[in-house]
Amino acid sequence: MSALLDGHWYDAVAGLLDTALTRPDPFFGRGEKRDLTRARNLAMAARRVLDLDGEDFGEIAAGFDTPWAPRLAASGFPAEPRAAERGALGSLVPIYELMLEVLDLRAIRREPLQVVVTAHLIGEYLPQLAWESTLGHAGDPLRLEEVVGGSRWGTDDPACPHSSALRSTAKRALNACRGDLEGYTAYLDRFHSRQGDALAVCAVNGATVGAGERPDVGEWCPNPCAFVTAGSLEDRRDLDARVRLAKLYVESPVVALRHHAPVGHFFGVPSTAEISEAWLRTWEKLSTPWNDGSNPLLSTPPAATAVHEALPGMAALVSAVAGRPLGPGRLLRDIGDDVARALEATDVEVVG
């Protein structure tokens, strides 16, 4: 059991403990069964967190009175559209710390497909992470109108360069928290990550950075709204740089591996060598100096906790996009430590 916990095989630990707890009650003393049940429940929670199903984090956290429970709740998306605690809609920092931790643990477990999936998920909300320091939140639909209200955001104004899909997303973002739970859940499932694409077009605009100064990242805005130009030119150029870096990652070879790995008919699982090669090409693309010398990846101090990374430099990338040092958290490791402590409280030997 200790070896399984050291390897972060929380799913296997949960399965073994669940099997042990099906034995007749006389097999255990009352205290032993209580401790094994707690260990099983903690291992099941760790398994669910490892799967990064953010809509369940609040429910999981509510089941435990532990120091890590508030951190887990802060990493998830609120279950109700107007919930007081905004979680990952308020700040993406906790969930990015968790994703960085999961990325490394998936590598320790030698799960190359899950490494690719997690690397893809890291790209899903990077533009919102870049915008967080400007908005004061992570694109929270409940507060977004405070910033974009009265602008072309979510309208049919032909001066807005958003595509029809991004216009629809922008409009839904303004209304997602005004309606019922079904509409809010549909927005999170299908549109919220696209909101970052819309914000990215707004950040990369002709009033902030001239043509050729920085890498081309696709769609941009030639005529930005007032909410974009309200800040100082220095702050806008900083946001532009961090958004461009985020978009470069989203279009990178390592993220493309996920799109090319449907995993079916015995094919599609990328090898460790393929992932390493794709990451090297991605890093070369991300760390190339820009014409105006402003690539934030080359100037942001790396997170002190980022050691022995599955994809070396990933924490530095996330830190550069966020505009602050970020590194892998310890949420899953802390849950694993609680599993170990619950098992130490009993002398029962758990075997398959």
Secondary structure, 3 states (H helix, E strand, C coil): CHHHHHCCCHHHHHHHHHHHCCCCHHHCCHHHHHHHHHHHHHHHHHHHHHCCCHHHHHHHHHCCCCCCHHHHHHHCCCCCCCCCCCHHHHCCHHHHHHHHHHHHHHHHCCCHHHHHHHHHHHHHCHHHHHHHHHHCCCCCCCCHHHHHCCCCCCCCCCCCCCCHHHHHHHHHHHHCCCCCHHHHHHHHHHCHHHHHHHHHHHHCECCCCCCCCCCCCCCCECCCCHHHHCCCHHHHHHHHHHHHHHHHHHCCHHHHHHHCCCCECCECCCCHHHHHHHHHHHHHHHCCCCCCCCCHHHCCCCCCCCCCCCCCCHHHHHHHHHCCCCCCCCHHHHHHHHHHHHHHCCCCCCCC
